[in-house]
Amino acid sequence: MTLERWDVVDRYLTETFVPADRALASALEASETAGLPAIAVTPTQGRLLELLARLLQARKVLEIGTLGGYSTLWLARGLASCGRILTLERDPHHAKVARESFARAGRSGEIEPREGAALDVLPQLVSEGAGPFDLVFVDADKPSLPEYFTWSLRLSRPGTLIVVDNVVREGEVANAASADTSVQGVRRMNDLISAEPRVCATTLQVVSGKGYDGLAFVLVER
């Protein structure tokens, strides 16, 4: 199997299962025009985020890593009535692009963007009593994943689902000797999750037009 083949399958699945949405397409276009890295979730992964939010009947969602707001808009599609998303973004340029996309989509009232390094903002959320969140989506720098997981758990409740993107790293996650700080960040997070008695978790390997990676799913049980 090749990247080209995965891309063909991705297009087929997107055309079959993912409805056309001008707001989502506009968010991707705006990100590309603004020079943001092309690392947003795929349409089928975005659809999965929407479905998870719907299944959880999520009213409070936390996203760590906004980028251009594409995944945020997918999450917004799955919100329960009167639901809200709090999304954290370190880069002011990325945050500006995302805000404009939220406004074009008519979703600004449901989405609260916060600028700043997540490891600075997350303790503030705990102090503010912002949690517990029903769904947490983590898609930010991988060396900090252990800390992001720890704070996400503090902002959770029994029944919260924590989803973490990009956790297979083209298979390098199985390489304990890897010198890649992102790989080591994922591995340290995995060690924390496996030792945490309050959660039940798994990771799914994913192939797509963007390559070989994976998603972690962590259910908070108590």
Secondary structure as GFF3:
##gff-version 3
##sequence-region A 1 222
A	DSSP	alpha_helix	3	17	.	.	.	ID=ss1
A	DSSP	alpha_helix	22	33	.	.	.	ID=ss2
A	DSSP	alpha_helix	43	56	.	.	.	ID=ss3
A	DSSP	beta_strand	60	64	.	.	.	ID=ss4
A	DSSP	alpha_helix	70	77	.	.	.	ID=ss5
A	DSSP	beta_strand	84	89	.	.	.	ID=ss6
A	DSSP	alpha_helix	92	104	.	.	.	ID=ss7
A	DSSP	beta_strand	111	115	.	.	.	ID=ss8
A	DSSP	alpha_helix	118	128	.	.	.	ID=ss9
A	DSSP	beta_strand	135	138	.	.	.	ID=ss10
A	DSSP	three_ten_helix	142	144	.	.	.	ID=ss11
A	DSSP	alpha_helix	145	154	.	.	.	ID=ss12
A	DSSP	beta_strand	161	165	.	.	.	ID=ss13
A	DSSP	three_ten_helix	169	174	.	.	.	ID=ss14
A	DSSP	alpha_helix	181	195	.	.	.	ID=ss15
A	DSSP	beta_strand	199	208	.	.	.	ID=ss16
A	DSSP	beta_strand	211	220	.	.	.	ID=ss17
###
